[in-house]
Amino acid sequence: MNIKLNRLWCTSALLLASCLICWSQETRKILIDQDGAGPGGTDQQSMLLLIQSPQTQVLGLTMVTGDQWLKAEVAHTLRMLELVGRTDIPVVPGAEYPLVRRKAETELWEQQYGSFLWLGAWTPRFYHPADDLGEMPEGKPTGKPLDEDAAHFLIRMVHRFPGEITIYEGGPMTNLALAVSIDPEFAGLAKELVFMGAGLSPETTDPEFINTPRREFNLWFDPEAAHIVLHAPWRKVVCTPVDISVKTRLTPELINRIKAGDSPAARYVGQYARLHQNNYLWDELAAAAWLDPSIITKTETHFMDVDLDRGANYGNTLTWSDQDRPKLEVKPVEIQFDLNTEKFYKMFVEMLTGPTPGPPSPR
């Protein structure tokens, strides 16, 4: 009898301990707003990092034109979810164009002030009409996006889970600006905003930033949207700028380490990862730093806005310290400047080669 009681007590203790661990590791809710170019690349890989985390509940992936056109991004993202077995996560189409900026106007601007190396969906060597998907080597998706627009989906989610949701922004801020404009409560109902974007004074020989260190694509592509978002009443704002992004590289060695894994995510990245001239891990670092802030070793707090004057600096990042900022209703932004690179790379590989969590259990 005593042996049976001891076994029962041990079993109960183990179950209690397991419950306590589960309670202490409650999943973190996140909405991902992304210009989901694909296949592979920084946009898809950052979404995969967040999906791969067992402590994260991805409530939805909202798409915005940026690195590619909206329709292509939706298709690439739907297909990525099919390949990794997470079609339970809704994909929601958003803005196809910036609030004000247009391609033809930008081309005239370049004639006056100089050309850009990266125009996203408008980049001449990659350009195709907005309604075309372009090349899809991974195959077209069988699934469909949610029949709702991104701005209203974002609003609906933060009202459903007030104070619980992190908004992760990996592309232009058009969808967020629309949500802020439609619902004044939107930003305040979110837990925080985490975004990849902005440039201050990156130490780099990259020709994209040598002469224009404060021109960063995500803010530049839709500066009016970024202005609206940076003036919204967020509880907390965290920024991963060019300055820290250029300290990272996707290398063949990293890709080979991922290829050694056998998870669906590892197979996807191993097949579709793209190596270019610089291969910065732009959005992946923003995602990883949210998952584990200890990989960031230096931050500074500044006030941030975007230059809306229609001159040479249109779309450039503006920053101030607390002492010299103008009397604007901008929020303080925690800006990341340095990282533990090896810790980040280790996390990057381990997350992508680990098992893909299944859909959350219904409550």
Sequence and secondary structure as in RCSB ss.txt:
>XXXX:A:sequence
MNIKLNRLWCTSALLLASCLICWSQETRKILIDQDGAGPGGTDQQSMLLLIQSPQTQVLGLTMVTGDQWLKAEVA
HTLRMLELVGRTDIPVVPGAEYPLVRRKAETELWEQQYGSFLWLGAWTPRFYHPADDLGEMPEGKPTGKPLDEDA
AHFLIRMVHRFPGEITIYEGGPMTNLALAVSIDPEFAGLAKELVFMGAGLSPETTDPEFINTPRREFNLWFDPEA
AHIVLHAPWRKVVCTPVDISVKTRLTPELINRIKAGDSPAARYVGQYARLHQNNYLWDELAAAAWLDPSIITKTE
THFMDVDLDRGANYGNTLTWSDQDRPKLEVKPVEIQFDLNTEKFYKMFVEMLTGPTPGPPSPR
>XXXX:A:secstr
 HHHHHHHHHHHHHHHHHHHHHHHT  EEEEEEE    SSHHHHHHHHHHHH TTEEEEEEEE SSSS HHHHHH
HHHHHHHHHT TTS EEE  SS SS  HHHHHHHHHHH   S  GGG GGG   TT     TT   SS   SS H
HHHHHHHHHHSTTTEEEEE S SHHHHHHHHH TTHHHHSSEEEEE   S      TTTSS TT  HHHHHSHHH
HHHHHTS  S EEEE HHHHTT    HHHHHHHHT  SHHHHHHHHH    SS   HHHHHHHHHH GGGEEEEE
EEEEEE  SSSTTTT EEEE TTT  S    EEEEEEEE HHHHHHHHHHHHHS         
